[in-house]
Amino acid sequence: MIKRDLATDIRRIAADETMTELARAMGDEDTAVKEQIKTSVMQSAREIFEFCYLNVTGSRRSVWHEQDAG
């Protein structure tokens, strides 16, 4: 259950473009860039983790399959 909650939280953080859009709308380009970088880093970290996990376990199933199924 904890893994599923963590995956959901990571997905929510990576997908939250509200901060970037809000910052741009307010003319705060610095914050918009920081939020965009944070989103990209989270997505990259998730991809790296999944790649390593699949190589170590030999599994062909996505790490995030529980999240995708729901």
C-alpha positions in Angstrom: 0.0 0.0 0.0 2.9 2.4 0.8 4.4 1.8 -2.7 1.1 2.6 -4.4 0.7 5.8 -2.3 4.3 6.8 -3.1 3.8 6.2 -6.8 0.6 8.3 -6.8 2.4 11.1 -5.0 5.3 11.1 -7.5 2.9 11.1 -10.4 1.0 14.0 -8.9 4.1 16.0 -8.4 5.5 15.3 -11.8 2.2 16.1 -13.5 1.4 19.3 -11.6 2.0 22.1 -14.1 -0.3 24.4 -12.2 2.7 26.0 -10.4 4.5 26.7 -13.7 1.4 28.1 -15.4 0.5 30.3 -12.4 4.0 31.6 -12.1 4.1 32.5 -15.8 0.7 34.2 -15.6 2.0 36.3 -12.7 5.1 37.2 -14.7 7.4 35.2 -12.3 9.6 33.6 -14.8 12.2 32.5 -12.2 9.6 30.4 -10.3 8.2 29.0 -13.5 11.6 27.8 -14.6 12.3 26.3 -11.1 9.0 24.4 -11.2 9.6 23.2 -14.7 13.1 21.9 -13.7 11.6 20.2 -10.6 9.0 18.4 -12.8 11.7 17.3 -15.3 13.9 16.0 -12.6 11.1 14.0 -11.0 10.2 12.4 -14.4 13.9 11.6 -15.1 14.4 10.1 -11.6 11.3 7.9 -12.1 12.6 6.7 -15.5 16.0 6.0 -14.1 14.6 4.1 -11.1 12.3 2.0 -13.3 15.2 1.2 -15.7 17.4 0.0 -12.8 14.6 -1.9 -11.1 13.8 -3.8 -14.3 17.4 -4.6 -14.9 18.0 -5.8 -11.4 14.8 -7.9 -11.1 14.7 -9.1 -14.7 11.1 -8.2 -14.7 9.4 -7.0 -17.9 6.5 -5.4 -16.0 6.5 -1.7 -15.3 7.3 -0.6 -11.8 4.3 1.7 -12.0 1.8 -1.0 -13.2 -0.4 -0.7 -10.2 -0.8 3.0 -10.8 -1.5 2.5 -14.5 -4.1 -0.2 -13.8 -6.1 2.1 -11.5 
